[in-house]
Amino acid sequence: VIPDLHRAALALRVDLDHLDRPAAMLGAFGAGTSEDCVPVDIAARGLHEKLIRRLGSFRSSWPDEKLFEATTGALFDLAAGHRGVQPVAAIALVLGRRVTAVSAPGTSLCLFTGTGPNSAVPSNSVVAGGAATCFEEVEVDGDPAGATVCIALSSGDTSLDEGEMMLAAAPHLYLGRPRAASIALLKAAKDRGATGPLAAACGRLSLAGTFLGAAANGKNQSKPEDAPRKVRVSQILLRHWQGKGAQP
């Protein structure tokens, strides 16, 4: 999760001041079956740099098709160093009120909108060759409470369709708990019999320009944010002094 691409760009000496805020990247990465596939750690650490450099190279308006080119182009840039084998990744790019999401074969994505879990509706995705693309935008008109875009990404054979991903993640995302949503997504996949390495990343973009995102993987599933926390109790011995004799 890169919550602030503008700040990350400063470290790379790339100017992104021409892009709307917030600007963030969310990703779920998996291991490929080919020996030439980009390793998970390299993809997770290096993709945002490729994306930032592409975003900084074009300083005009950014329609959806240009955002799609930048996002998929960053994946191709990573693949160039690995004999052209695409990384197993699902990523979402947040710019201002817009979300652009792409998923490579072996991953899944779901964007959805609505005022709450019971009224959430998945956005339309374009699927071709096992890859998917989806665009969504926070609506300015209407109920401000419903002016949100929620993001659910996963890698691995989760056996979940878009509707099932939404049902697992929505209750937590609408409460502002993206990590709990990611863990719930992994649990739903395992309940469906999913095996092998799994990863999930979830986020929520609001009309106020606030973006919350978090990721989780099958190897390290900590408790959700709303889980009871352990409390350490120390015993303290008190002595009563009546004011007579030596003070203890």
N, C-alpha and C positions, 0 to 999 in steps of 0.2 A: 504494500500500500504506500503510495507516494501522495500524501495529503496536500502538498503545496508544490506544484511544478515550478512556479515562479522562483521559489526559494532554492529548489534543487538546481535550477538553471544557473543561478548565480555562481554556484560552485563549479559549474562547467564553463563559466564565462559566456553564457548564451543569453541574449536579451529576449524575454518573452513579454515585454510590457505591451505589445500590440494585441495580446490575447486577453479575453475576459477572465474575471475572477468569480468564483474559485476555479482553479485549474488543478485537477488531480488525476491520478491513474490508479486503477484497481486491477489486480490480476490474480488468476489462479493457474498454477503451472503444474505440469505433469511430466512423467518420464516416458519417452518414446520407446518403441520396440527396435528401432534401427540403431546400430552402433554409432552412426554419424549424427544422430539427433542431438540437438543442443541440450547439454545437461541442465537439470532443473535449477541448480544454484546459479549457473551462468545466466540463464534466461531471466531468473528473478532479479538478479543484481544488475544486469546490463540492458534490459529492454527499455527502461525509462530514459537512459542516456540516448539511445537511438531515437526514441520518440521526441525528446526535447530538441535534439539537433534538427530533426525534420520540421518541427513546429517553428523553430527559430529561423529557418531558411526561407520562409514565405511570409511576407509582412503585409499582405493584402487581406481581403475578406476571406472567411473560412466557411464556405457552404458545406453541407453534409458530405458531399462526394470528396471534397478535399480532406476532410477529417478522416474519412474512410481510407483514402490513399496514404495519409500520414501514419495511421495506425497499422495498416497491413504492411506498409513499407518498412516500418520499424521491425516487424517480424522477419521480413525478407533480409534486412540488414544483418540480423542475428544469424540467419540461415546461411548467409554468404561465407561465413567462417567455418561452416560445417557441411561442406559439399552440397549446399543448397537444400538441406533437409530442414523443413519447418519445425520450429519448437512447438511442443504441445502446450498451448496457452489459450486462455480466454481472458481478454482484457477489456476494460471500459475506460474511456477517456471522458472526463468531465470538464467542460468549458462553459463558464457562466451558467446559463439555464439549460444547456444542452448536454446530452449523454450520447456517445457513440460507442457501441459495443460490438466486438467481433470475437468469434470463437473458432479455433482450428479443429480439425477432426480429432476426436478423443476428448473433447471438452464440450461444455454446454453453457448457455446463457439464458437469462430471463430478465427483461425489464418490465416493470408493472407500475401502474398508477392507481389512484383512488384515495378516498378519505380515510380508509382504515382497512384492516384485514378482511372484513366481511364484504367490502365493496371493491376490493382490488381487482384490476383487470390486466391481464398480460398484454404487452405491446406486440404488434405484428413483427415477426422476424422473417428475413429472407434467407432460405437455406439452399445451398448448392454444393455438391461434392462433399458433404459431411461438414462443411463450414457454415457458419451463420453470421448474419449481420443485422443489427437493430439500431434504430435511431429514435430518440425520445427527447421531449422538451418539457420543462416545467411551465404549466399554463399560468399566465398572469391574471386572466379573467376568472371569475367564479369564486368559489369558497377558498380562502387562503389555507385552510386546514387540509384541503385536498391537493394543494399545489406542491406535489412532491413527485419525484421519480425514484423508485427503488430498484436496486441492482442485485442480482444473484448470479454468481459465476461458479462453475465447478469444473474440475478435471478428474479424469478417470471414468470408469464404467459405473456411473451412479444409478443407472436404470430409471432415472426420473425424467419425466417430460416437463415442459414449461409450467404447466398448471400445478404439478406436484412440487416443483421447486418453489413456486410462489406460495403455496399453502404452508410449506415448512418455514420459509424465511419471513413472511409478512408479519406474523404476530410480534416478532422481536424487532423488526426494522421500524415499525410504526411506533415503537416505544423508544427508538433511538439506541438500540443495542445491536450493532452490526456483528460483533463477535459472537454473541449468543445466536444470531441468525445463521452465521457460518457453521457453528457447531450443530445447530438443529438440522441444517441441510445435510451434513455428513451423517447424522443419526438416521435421518429419513432414508438415505441411500443404503445404509447398512441394514435397516429394517426391511428393505426390499431385496436383500441378499447380495448387495454389491461387495465385491472382493477386490483385492489389489490396492495399490496406492491411490488415495483420494485426497483432494484438496478443495477448499471452497473459500470464496471471498464475497462479502456482501457490503452494500453501502446504500446511503439514502441522501438525496439532494433535495433541499427545500427551497421554497420561494425566497426565503430570507438570504439565500446564498450560502447556506451552511451545508457542508458535506461531511458525513461521518462514514468511515469505512474500516473494515477489519477483515482478517483472513484467519483460517485455521486449516490444519491438516489432520489426517487420520492417525498420525504418530503421536500427536500432542494435543489432546482435547481437554483443555482445562474447563472448569465449571463456568457456566454463563455468568454474566455480570450480576444477575439477580439471585445467585445461589448464596446460601448462608455462609458467612465467613467465620473462621475460627477465631476465638478470643482467648488470649492468654490471661489467666488470673493469678495474681501474686497475693500471698498471705502476708498481712501486716499485723504485728503484735503491738497492741496499745496498752500502756500502763497508766493507771489513774493515780494522780498525786493530790493529796488534800491540802497542800500548802504547809505542812508541818514536817520537820525533820529535813534530812538532806534531799535536795532536789535530784530526782533520777536523771 
